[in-house]
Amino acid sequence: MAAFSAFANRLPDPAYGIDEAGQNTNSAANYGPGFASVSFTKEQPAMLSRTNSGRVVTRSLVGEKLKIGITYNPLTRAQFEPVYSFLTEKKGRLKPFFVSLPQYADAQDSTYSGTLPVDGAYAAGKDNFLADHSSLTGTPKRGDTFTITDSANSNHTKLYTVTRVQTNSDYYSGESQPSADQYRIYCQPNLVYSVADNSTLNFVSPLVRVIQSSDVREYSLGTNNLYSFSLSLEEAQP
């Protein structure tokens, strides 16, 4: 094997493998095990005040946080050790890493391919922006998730959820009309950082930056020599 320049920093899964040396090697011998189940929680704290007359006043308190629970089917040692050693190297909650969630590995539109760059520069706090789909096949849909690759900000790793997609022929009059090769994409949460023009939207296998929720890692070994293991993760922005 040749020398490599970076250690893999994504939890092994059936589409991503790590070899003995610690680099990403996508081959059958190095792929990680699949997940038996995944729990996904969005936490968006808000303050609510209610008057005696029934009026309600609300406001957001802090930014959104994602919580992810992963449970594995019983694992052989060959399946278990690549995952457990990867997590051990992270030293509990000390070191963040990335995870790909199977429910968001692909866009809902099965024809989705190509690139979808942001069309224009947008300030942090915006809940919508234009994207140029001239080099794209397919359409992003409500419920799809994406991350943003911004050459001006490598710390922009937040996972966003699409809430609305507007086109040249179907758009809200309170915003400018998208051109024939534009979508207006609404997302939640609002943009965490400002976004530069031509930043890329990643709808295929968007990665969530996470840390382990606890400094304790625990597994059980049955009489059948199979390992039972699960883990709890929290989104961790840089």
C-alpha positions in Angstrom: 0.0 0.0 0.0 1.1 3.6 -0.7 1.5 6.3 1.9 -1.6 8.4 2.7 -2.1 11.9 3.9 -5.1 11.7 6.2 -6.7 9.3 8.6 -10.3 8.4 7.9 -12.7 10.3 10.2 -16.1 8.8 9.3 -17.8 5.9 11.2 -17.4 2.7 9.1 -20.7 1.7 7.4 -21.7 -0.5 4.4 -20.6 2.3 2.0 -17.4 3.4 3.7 -14.5 1.3 4.9 -11.3 1.8 6.9 -8.3 -0.4 6.6 -5.9 -1.6 9.3 -3.7 1.5 8.8 -6.5 3.9 9.3 -7.2 5.2 5.8 -10.4 5.1 3.8 -10.4 2.0 1.6 -13.7 1.1 0.0 -13.5 -2.6 -0.5 -15.7 -5.4 0.7 -13.0 -6.5 3.2 -13.0 -3.1 4.9 -16.7 -1.9 4.8 -18.4 -1.4 8.1 -21.5 -3.2 9.3 -25.0 -1.8 8.7 -27.3 -0.4 11.3 -30.2 -2.4 12.7 -32.0 0.7 13.7 -31.5 4.5 13.8 -33.2 7.0 16.1 -33.1 10.7 15.1 -34.0 13.6 17.3 -34.1 17.3 16.6 -34.0 19.5 19.6 -35.1 23.1 19.0 -35.6 24.8 22.5 -38.0 27.7 22.6 -39.3 29.9 25.4 -43.1 30.2 25.7 -45.0 32.7 27.8 -48.8 32.6 28.1 -50.9 35.5 29.5 -54.0 35.1 31.6 -56.1 36.0 28.5 -54.5 33.2 26.5 -52.1 35.1 24.4 -48.9 33.2 23.6 -45.4 34.8 23.0 -42.6 32.5 21.9 -38.9 33.0 21.0 -36.1 30.7 20.1 -33.5 30.1 22.9 -30.6 28.3 21.3 -29.7 26.7 18.0 -30.9 23.3 16.8 -29.1 20.2 18.1 -29.4 16.7 16.6 -29.3 13.5 18.6 -28.6 10.2 16.9 -29.0 6.7 18.3 -27.5 3.7 16.4 -28.1 0.1 17.2 -26.3 -2.8 15.5 -27.4 -6.3 14.8 -25.3 -8.9 16.7 -21.8 -8.6 15.3 -18.9 -11.0 14.8 -15.6 -9.9 16.1 -14.4 -9.1 12.6 -17.4 -6.8 12.2 -17.2 -5.3 15.7 -13.5 -4.4 16.1 -13.3 -1.8 13.2 -16.2 0.1 14.7 -15.2 -0.2 18.3 -11.5 0.7 17.7 -12.6 3.7 15.6 -14.7 5.0 18.6 -12.0 4.1 21.1 -9.5 6.3 19.2 -12.0 9.2 19.6 -11.6 9.0 23.4 -15.2 9.3 24.3 -16.5 12.9 23.8 -13.0 14.3 23.1 -12.8 14.0 19.3 -15.6 14.6 16.8 -16.1 12.5 13.7 -18.6 12.2 10.8 -21.5 9.7 10.3 -23.7 9.0 7.2 -27.3 8.2 8.0 -28.9 5.6 5.8 -32.3 7.4 5.6 -30.5 10.4 4.1 -27.8 8.7 2.0 -29.7 9.6 -1.2 -32.0 12.3 -2.4 -35.7 11.3 -2.6 -35.6 11.9 -6.4 -33.9 8.8 -7.8 -32.7 10.7 -10.9 -30.8 13.3 -8.8 -27.2 13.7 -10.1 -24.9 16.6 -11.0 -24.1 19.7 -9.0 -26.3 22.3 -7.3 -24.4 25.4 -6.3 -25.8 28.3 -4.3 -26.6 31.2 -6.6 -25.4 34.4 -4.8 -24.0 35.2 -1.4 -26.3 34.9 1.7 -26.0 36.1 5.3 -26.3 33.9 8.3 -29.8 33.7 9.6 -31.5 33.4 6.2 -34.1 30.6 5.8 -34.0 30.5 2.0 -31.6 31.0 -0.9 -31.4 30.5 -4.6 -29.6 27.6 -6.2 -28.5 27.1 -9.9 -29.8 23.8 -11.2 -28.5 24.2 -14.8 -26.0 21.4 -14.2 -28.4 19.2 -12.2 -30.7 16.3 -13.1 -33.5 15.8 -10.7 -35.1 18.0 -8.0 -34.5 18.4 -4.3 -37.6 17.6 -2.3 -39.1 18.5 1.1 -37.5 16.4 3.8 -34.2 16.0 1.9 -31.1 16.9 3.9 -28.0 18.6 2.8 -24.7 20.1 3.9 -22.8 23.0 2.3 -19.3 22.9 1.0 -18.1 26.5 1.2 -14.5 27.2 0.2 -14.6 30.3 2.3 -15.6 28.5 5.5 -14.5 24.9 6.2 -16.3 25.0 9.6 -19.7 25.0 7.9 -20.7 21.4 8.6 -24.3 21.9 9.8 -26.9 19.5 8.4 -30.0 21.3 7.0 -33.5 20.0 6.1 -35.4 21.2 3.1 -38.8 22.6 4.0 -39.9 24.1 0.6 -38.7 24.1 -2.9 -39.9 26.9 -5.3 -39.5 27.2 -9.1 -39.8 29.7 -11.8 -43.5 28.8 -12.2 -44.4 28.1 -8.6 -43.1 30.7 -6.1 -44.0 32.9 -3.2 -44.6 36.5 -4.3 -42.9 37.9 -1.2 -39.5 36.8 -2.7 -38.0 37.4 -6.1 -39.1 35.0 -8.8 -36.5 32.3 -9.5 -35.2 32.2 -13.0 -35.8 29.2 -15.3 -32.5 27.6 -14.0 -33.0 28.4 -10.4 -34.7 26.8 -7.3 -35.5 28.8 -4.2 -34.7 26.4 -1.3 -36.1 27.0 2.2 -34.3 25.2 5.0 -34.3 24.6 8.7 -32.5 25.6 10.7 -31.7 29.0 9.2 -28.2 29.3 7.8 -25.8 29.0 10.7 -23.0 30.9 8.8 -22.9 33.3 5.8 -22.6 31.4 2.5 -20.4 32.4 -0.4 -21.6 32.4 -4.0 -21.2 29.0 -5.8 -20.9 27.0 -2.5 -22.0 23.4 -3.2 -25.1 21.8 -1.7 -24.5 18.1 -0.8 -27.7 16.2 -1.1 -26.1 12.7 -1.6 -24.6 11.2 1.6 -24.5 14.4 3.6 -22.3 13.8 6.6 -23.2 14.8 10.2 -20.4 16.0 12.4 -20.9 14.3 15.8 -19.4 13.4 19.1 -20.3 10.5 21.4 -22.8 11.4 24.0 -20.9 9.8 26.8 -17.3 9.0 27.8 -18.4 5.4 28.5 -18.4 2.7 25.8 -20.0 -0.6 26.6 -20.8 -3.8 24.8 -21.9 -7.3 25.7 -20.7 -10.6 24.4 -23.1 -13.5 24.2 -22.5 -17.3 24.5 -22.8 -17.4 20.7 -19.6 -15.2 20.5 -21.6 -12.3 19.0 -21.2 -8.7 20.2 -24.2 -6.6 21.1 -23.5 -2.9 20.7 -25.2 0.5 20.3 -24.0 4.1 20.5 -25.5 7.5 21.2 -24.3 10.5 19.3 -24.8 14.3 19.3 -24.3 16.8 16.6 -21.1 18.8 17.2 -20.3 22.0 15.2 -16.7 23.2 15.1 
